[in-house]
Amino acid sequence: MRSIAMQSIAFDYFSTLIGRKNAERLARRSGLVNGSRALPAMLDLPTFWRLCAENIQALDDESHGIAADPVARGSLSVLFMSAKEGDTLGEAIERFTGAARLFRQECRFVLGKSRGVYHLTIRPLKVDDVRAEIYVECFAVVAHCAFRWMTGRRLDPLQLRGAAGLRGMGDTILNSLHVPVVRRGVGVTLSYGAKDVAAPILALKY
């Protein structure tokens, strides 16, 4: 199993998310490409996330242009601040889902429960939109990382479902969670076990 530090993301995955011209511009501005050198085939995870952050700053839009109207920077932090008011991970996920339905109109958020297991599903508004599916994957991974930070736990999902439409993309950002990805339907579903759902939220400040 590869470590997270060794995980790589195809440049085409990134360029599909933000557009080829934007991706090339950011790659050259960041020094990944100099002169006539070819664009990199792969990006390591830190570089991928850094370029995503630079694109958000350039557009002043946390949705990378996916939403009908730009999503103000900092709105994601509002979701996690709301989530952190919960006493347990389960409460945090419920608060996160409720706040996301209010603040993030570019996705649909569905929370299901079965025998103590929580199933958080994030779906793009547009069907058969590869770019929107990639965005949803990134959104889900960021949310998962925030939940790990809130609980201080390893927090491996019991199950991880990704969109069938990205089956041909090879390694995607979901693979960075090192949980087998089942691809069917649309959007992403993160399933958390009963023990993790009951885990307390740590008393940490931003």
C-alpha positions in Angstrom: 0.0 0.0 0.0 1.3 3.4 -0.9 1.6 6.1 1.7 -0.3 9.3 1.3 3.0 11.1 0.6 3.6 8.8 -2.4 0.1 9.2 -3.8 0.0 10.9 -7.2 -2.8 12.4 -9.2 -2.9 12.6 -13.0 -2.4 16.1 -14.3 -5.4 15.4 -16.6 -7.6 14.9 -13.5 -6.6 18.3 -12.2 -6.9 20.0 -15.7 -10.4 18.5 -16.1 -11.4 20.1 -12.9 -10.3 23.6 -13.6 -9.9 23.7 -17.4 -6.8 22.9 -19.5 -5.7 26.5 -20.0 -6.0 27.4 -16.4 -4.1 24.2 -15.4 -1.3 25.0 -17.8 -1.1 28.6 -16.6 -0.9 27.6 -12.9 1.7 24.9 -13.7 3.9 27.4 -15.4 3.4 30.1 -12.8 4.3 27.7 -10.0 7.5 26.6 -11.7 6.4 23.0 -12.5 7.0 23.8 -16.1 9.9 26.0 -17.4 10.5 27.0 -21.0 9.6 24.3 -23.5 9.4 21.5 -20.9 6.3 19.3 -21.2 3.6 19.5 -18.6 3.9 16.9 -15.9 1.9 13.7 -16.3 1.4 13.4 -12.5 1.1 15.7 -9.5 2.0 14.7 -6.0 -0.8 15.4 -3.4 0.7 18.5 -1.8 1.2 20.1 -5.3 -2.3 19.1 -6.4 -3.9 20.8 -3.3 -1.7 23.8 -3.6 -2.7 24.4 -7.2 -6.3 23.9 -6.3 -5.9 26.6 -3.6 -4.2 28.9 -6.1 -7.1 28.5 -8.5 -9.6 29.3 -5.8 -7.7 32.4 -5.0 -7.5 33.4 -8.7 -11.2 32.9 -9.2 -12.3 34.0 -5.8 -14.6 31.0 -5.9 -14.4 27.9 -3.7 -16.4 25.9 -6.3 -13.8 26.3 -9.1 -16.5 27.7 -11.2 -18.8 24.7 -10.7 -21.5 26.7 -8.9 -23.9 29.0 -10.8 -22.7 31.8 -8.6 -19.2 32.1 -7.0 -18.9 30.5 -3.6 -17.1 33.0 -1.3 -13.8 32.0 0.2 -14.1 30.9 3.8 -17.5 29.3 3.4 -16.0 25.9 3.8 -14.6 26.9 7.1 -18.1 28.0 8.2 -19.3 24.4 7.5 -16.5 22.9 9.6 -17.0 25.4 12.5 -20.6 24.4 12.5 -19.7 20.7 12.5 -17.3 21.1 15.4 -20.1 22.3 17.7 -21.2 18.7 17.8 -20.2 16.5 20.8 -19.6 13.4 18.7 -18.6 12.7 15.1 -22.2 11.7 14.4 -23.4 15.1 15.6 -20.6 16.8 13.6 -21.7 15.1 10.4 -25.3 16.0 11.0 -24.4 19.7 11.6 -22.1 19.6 8.6 -24.8 18.2 6.3 -27.4 20.7 7.6 -25.1 23.7 7.1 -23.9 22.5 3.7 -27.5 22.3 2.4 -27.8 26.0 3.2 -24.4 27.3 2.0 -23.4 25.0 -0.8 -25.9 25.1 -3.6 -23.6 23.4 -6.2 -24.0 20.0 -4.5 -26.7 17.9 -2.9 -26.0 16.5 0.6 -27.8 13.4 1.9 -27.2 11.8 5.3 -28.4 8.2 5.8 -28.2 6.1 8.9 -28.4 2.3 9.3 -27.5 0.3 12.5 -25.3 3.1 13.8 -23.5 3.6 10.5 -23.6 7.0 9.0 -23.6 7.3 5.2 -22.7 10.8 4.0 -23.5 11.3 0.3 -22.4 14.3 -1.8 -23.8 14.6 -5.3 -23.2 17.1 -8.1 -26.2 19.0 -9.4 -25.3 18.2 -13.0 -25.6 14.6 -14.1 -23.0 13.2 -16.5 -20.6 16.1 -15.7 -17.1 14.7 -15.2 -15.8 18.0 -14.0 -18.5 18.3 -11.3 -17.8 14.7 -10.2 -14.1 15.5 -9.7 -15.1 18.5 -7.7 -17.4 16.4 -5.5 -14.5 14.0 -4.8 -12.3 16.8 -3.7 -15.0 18.2 -1.5 -15.6 14.8 0.1 -11.9 14.2 0.8 -11.5 17.7 2.4 -14.6 17.0 4.6 -13.2 13.6 5.7 -9.8 15.2 6.6 -11.6 17.7 8.7 -13.5 15.0 10.5 -10.2 13.2 11.2 -8.8 16.4 12.6 -11.9 17.0 14.8 -11.8 13.5 16.3 -8.0 12.9 16.3 -8.7 9.4 15.0 -7.4 7.5 12.0 -11.1 7.4 10.8 -11.0 5.0 7.9 -14.4 4.8 6.2 -16.1 1.4 6.3 -17.1 1.9 2.7 -16.2 4.4 0.0 -18.3 4.8 -3.1 -17.3 6.9 -6.0 -19.0 7.9 -9.3 -19.1 5.4 -12.1 -18.4 8.2 -14.5 -14.8 8.5 -13.2 -14.0 4.8 -13.6 -11.7 5.6 -16.5 -9.7 8.3 -14.7 -7.4 5.8 -13.0 -6.1 7.1 -9.6 -8.3 9.8 -8.3 -8.2 11.8 -5.1 -10.4 9.2 -3.4 -7.5 6.8 -3.6 -5.6 9.0 -1.1 -7.9 7.7 1.6 -6.5 4.2 1.1 -9.9 2.5 1.2 -11.2 0.4 -1.7 -13.4 2.5 -3.9 -16.6 1.0 -5.4 -17.7 2.9 -8.4 -21.4 3.1 -9.2 -24.0 5.8 -9.5 -23.1 9.5 -9.1 -21.3 11.4 -6.4 -19.5 10.1 -3.4 -20.7 8.2 -0.3 -18.5 8.0 2.8 -19.7 5.4 5.4 -18.5 5.7 9.0 -18.9 2.9 11.5 -20.8 3.1 14.8 -17.6 3.3 16.9 -16.3 6.2 14.9 -19.7 7.9 14.8 -19.7 7.9 18.7 -16.2 9.3 18.9 -16.0 12.6 20.8 -15.0 15.8 19.1 -11.8 17.1 20.6 -11.7 20.5 22.3 -9.4 22.2 19.8 -9.6 25.7 18.6 -8.8 27.0 15.1 
